């Protein structure tokens, strides 16, 4: 168990797609400013969804995506535990 629940208000999954999930999060949280939402993802489609909705984004580097911090248009971490409040 990662014990990261204290870092998040809620977690949203694939139902309705990534863009739908982000929009649902905004609605559920009654948030009118998408920049107050941080989307943490590990796929190019995650970043694309964040751009569509207007949220902030942090990528999690994996062997599959090959992301490197400083070479992407968004911050990259190698583990969710690297996120700082």
Secondary structure in CASP SS format (residue, H / E / C, confidence):
PFRMAT SS
TARGET T0000
AUTHOR 0000-0000-0000
METHOD secondary structure of the structure
MODEL  1
X C 1.00
X C 1.00
X C 1.00
X C 1.00
X H 1.00
X H 1.00
X H 1.00
X C 1.00
X C 1.00
X C 1.00
X C 1.00
X C 1.00
X C 1.00
X C 1.00
X C 1.00
X C 1.00
X H 1.00
X H 1.00
X H 1.00
X H 1.00
X H 1.00
X H 1.00
X H 1.00
X H 1.00
X H 1.00
X H 1.00
X H 1.00
X H 1.00
X C 1.00
X C 1.00
X C 1.00
X C 1.00
X C 1.00
X H 1.00
X H 1.00
X H 1.00
X C 1.00
X E 1.00
X E 1.00
X E 1.00
X E 1.00
X C 1.00
X C 1.00
X H 1.00
X H 1.00
X H 1.00
X H 1.00
X H 1.00
X H 1.00
X H 1.00
X H 1.00
X H 1.00
X H 1.00
X C 1.00
X C 1.00
X E 1.00
X E 1.00
X E 1.00
X E 1.00
X E 1.00
X C 1.00
X C 1.00
X C 1.00
X C 1.00
X C 1.00
X C 1.00
X C 1.00
X C 1.00
X C 1.00
X C 1.00
X C 1.00
X C 1.00
X C 1.00
X C 1.00
X E 1.00
X E 1.00
X E 1.00
X C 1.00
X C 1.00
X H 1.00
X H 1.00
X H 1.00
X C 1.00
X C 1.00
X C 1.00
END
